[in-house]
Each structure stands twice: as structure tokens, then as C-alpha cells.
Amino acid sequence: YQQNPKTYAIVKQLLAEGNAGELQKYFGSRMEFGTAGLRAAMGAGISHMNDLTIIQTTQGFCRYLEKNFSDLKKRGVVIGFDARAHLSSGGSSKRFARLAANTFISQGVPVYLFSDIIPTPFVPYTVTHLKLCAGIMVTASHNPKQDNGYKVYWENGAQIISPHDKGISQAIEENQEPWPQAWDDKLIDSSLLLHDPYAMVNKEYFKDIQKQCFYRNINKETNLKFVHTSVHGVGHKFVQLAFKAFDLSPPFAVPEQKDPDPDFPTVKYPNPEEGKGVLTLSFALAERDGARIILANDPDADRLAVAEKQESGEWKVFSGNELGALLGWWIFTCWKNNSRDTSAIKDVYMLSSTVSSKILRAIALKEGFHFEETLTGFKWMGNRAKQLMDQGKAVLFAFEEAIGYMCCPAVLDKDGVSAAVITAEMASFLATRNLSLSQQLKAVYDEYGFHITKASYFICHDPKVIQQLFDNLRNFDGKNTYPKSCGRFKVSGIRDLTTGYDSSQPDQKAILPTSKSSQMITFTFANGGVATMRTSGTEPKIKYYSELCAPPGNSDVEQLKKELDELVNALEKHFFQPEKNKLQRKTE
């Protein structure tokens, strides 16, 4: 009995060919439901995103929510989707969202299903705004075009953290048989439980982000021109609306990339983190229209890359850490200029993840507000921000180096739409002072100390080698001893978030949560350097993040860069040992 003729045909074909290897790939193991929900290729079988696995996942999630919320049938859930689609298996984000909605509605749960594509941050916004029990966003963000994903938010408006992932995962295992009418998504169209939040959110969200608009008069007058690309994703319409909400002239949209296209035809990877390759068409449009600044969203518009044309005619693409420094400086400055009560600063917080630049720590120390670091990923920053806000604190800003920014307390997740328009206002303001973003970045570093970062990774497909590499670091000079130096660089502190050891704490126990299932060690060096080595949850990579934090006044940038390069070379040579471990370098 076939419910999806396309995936049915794929499996039938493999059976006819007797292709056991491919069948094993499709049906050997179920996609793992983690704190980031699901992310996998669309296609047939339980290892892929398709109608059946979406129904099973949602049935499990629905049962888990029923167990956790007695008022689920009163409050309900929100579901959004991006523009991804996969012709050969018939899967698409919209189809998956409708099937998920049908699952909840069949159990009497109200569903706020967006009638059209939206940016990912609209889902957490809606959870908070309508006080719902949960949210689902069907998106694979900046992944390759064949992928899709299922991202889950809890009632607090942040992405789920443990133990919810385990609870949902178990409930999925227990609810695999599709419920009656699970496939018939047309049923929802006549249901009284189906609501469309699209118009309401498009009004309320843009009203809420205007609380971060401080220079409307400058915005109206500015001659600065911006180019925006949504990289074939959902961002175009929403960034245009955000500019309008801030009284900025609309940015020039890259015509070849402004409309959603699940094939992402003009880019190799739809990921603005890849830098210049993704921005080729943006540079061309900016040159033609005389725009100095480029704003690029990833396909689900929760992240933002920024580039600026320099005096030399070259384009500078800001790293996530550099834009984090600029936005942190800007948002704090706006808060300070608009705060009547100077004592309020004791309740002001900013957050960033452990692998991001410590520049916010330097600004916080000098200005007197609080800075906290969290584990990697916005799920941690969103949940921590909510805890602080519930205690009456103001969380002004959070960021991570992977170009994710939370500039607005109405969304407890990264948001590339508000970040884009706030960056545009900052640039417009700076232009009235004859300053570029690059010049202001240097001014921030001059005032708070230069923070120079360098990150990369090695590819390793053998989990045993990875385990051995980290074991070696934990037993460097005999059992249970970490390295005391790395080449000529003296190690002054060690935090191991796999084992929970932290040499800087009085009881030598780490404050941040630890996880035995992933590797992560941070080394602090006597010269002001910090380096973190960690495994990736989603790829066969060992990543490293390094930073040299200089005190204010040390402005010999070239010397600092050289020092960091040498530290990174020593890290690779002594701690990674790529030749011995047969590691493959990141190829540019």
C-alpha cells in the first residue's frame, strides 16, 4: 500500500535490482533526534527526511508534549517552513509542515501553521508572543540542497536542550505506526483548530524590532546604499520590510538570488559563511549601483554575513567575531545613550559561546555590565537568556562566531533579519561621523584591546583516531596530566568539558555543563592566547578556535597576528599531529 508513490518507486527499484547496500543505507538506522531536532537528506527510508519519518517524528513529539503540558489542547503549537523541495522524493518543507500540522490537529491540538515561507526566527517569536507550548521549523538552514531538517522550540521560546531530546526520541520510537488519516493533510484545511499567524506576526514582529531603532532621522536621510542577498532563500521580503520599519531606503536585492529556489543555482553551497564565493553576484551588483555594504542572509535568514568596500577598492568580509564586536559595541552604546538610570547597568548582560571571541568580556569589564559564556550553540544562549530575563535582567545581545546574532529580546534565537537592519542603522550612523564599519571595528579594538581570532578544522573519518588524539592530550606527560606547554607557548589553564575538569576553579570542577559524548578542551596560554579543540556533532571534523586577547594599548596588530599564527602552528604540530594521525587539512 503506497502513500508516497515517489519514495515507494525508489525502494521498489532497489528491491528489483537486489541492491542490498543501498537498502541498508535507507533502512539500516533511523535518523537521530537530537537537541537540533532532525537534519538529513530528503529521500526514501527511515534514515531520510520523508512523509513517513515526519509523521513518526511528529507523533512522538505530540505524545511527549501531551505528557508535559496539561493545557496543550488550549495553547497549541506553531509550525513554519522554508522553501526547500526535492523533486525525486516528492518531499518539501511545506509538505512536511502540513503533515506535522495534521498530526497535531488529529489529536485536538490547535496549530498555528504559517501559510507561506518565513524566516526561522519567526517560529520562536510566535511561541513567545502567543505563549504556545512548542514550535517546529522545517528547514535545513544553509545545508546542501538535498537536505531538510526539523527544528524544535520549547515553550520558553528557545531551542530544546537535554533531556527533552532524549524524551522526544524515545516517544518517536514508541509511536512509529502512522495514526489513522496521518497521510491525509487536506483534512486540516477545514479544521477549526488550524490558524494562520502570518499576517499577525508580520505586523507584530516588525513593531517589536523597532524598539532597537534609535536613529530614525539619520536612517531617513542617509546616502549609504546597501545590497542584500537572500541566497535563494526566504529572507528577501522580510529584510525589505525591516528596512521599511526603520525608515531606511530598501536595499538593492541581488536579482538572481532574491526569489526562493530550492536548487540554489548560483552558489556551490548556500552558506554565507563560505565568504566571497557566495557573494560574487552581490559584489557585482554593489559595484554597479555604488553600494558600499553588502548584507547576506543564509537561506532560512537566521544568520547574517556582512561585507564592506574598503578605501583600496577591495571588499572586506567581516568574520562572525568581528561583526559580533561591532554589534556588541553598538547595542551597548545605544543602551547607554538611552538609559536614564546609570545604576541599571548592574542588571545588563551579554552572552557568547565558548568558541566565540572574548571581545564582549573585554567591553563588559571596562563598561561595568555582565558577560557570560555558554556552551556552543544558540540553544544554550537562548535558554540562559530566558533564565536571566525571568530574573529581571536585561540581555542586550548574544552571538556566536558562526555568524549568528540575537539582537532583540523578542526572539531567543539567532535572527538574521533584525541583525541585518540593525547593522544598516549602525553603518548609517557611523557614516554621519565619516566612519566606515572597518574603522569603527579598529576603534573598538583600540579601546577594549585587540582580539584576533583564527579557526579551522581537520577532517578525520576514524572515531578511534579522534578518541586517541584527545586521550593523548589528557595523558600528555604520564597518566592524567595535560600538556604544560605547546612548543614555546606555556599553558596557564585547562578546561575539559568532556571530563568536567577546570584548572582555574578552586575545586577544579568546570561550571559549564559537561558532555561525555563530545570532545572539547580549552587551553589558556600565558601570552593571552586561548585555543579550543572540539569535535563536531554533525560532521567528521576536529575543529579548533584560537584567539589572542591583547590588553588595550597594545596596537601592533601585525605582531599580534604573527604571534597567533605561531601559536596555531604549534597547536597543529604538537596537539593535532596531522601526519601521525593521518588528518586531512581543511582545503580552502
Disulfide bonds with the S-S distance in Angstrom:
none
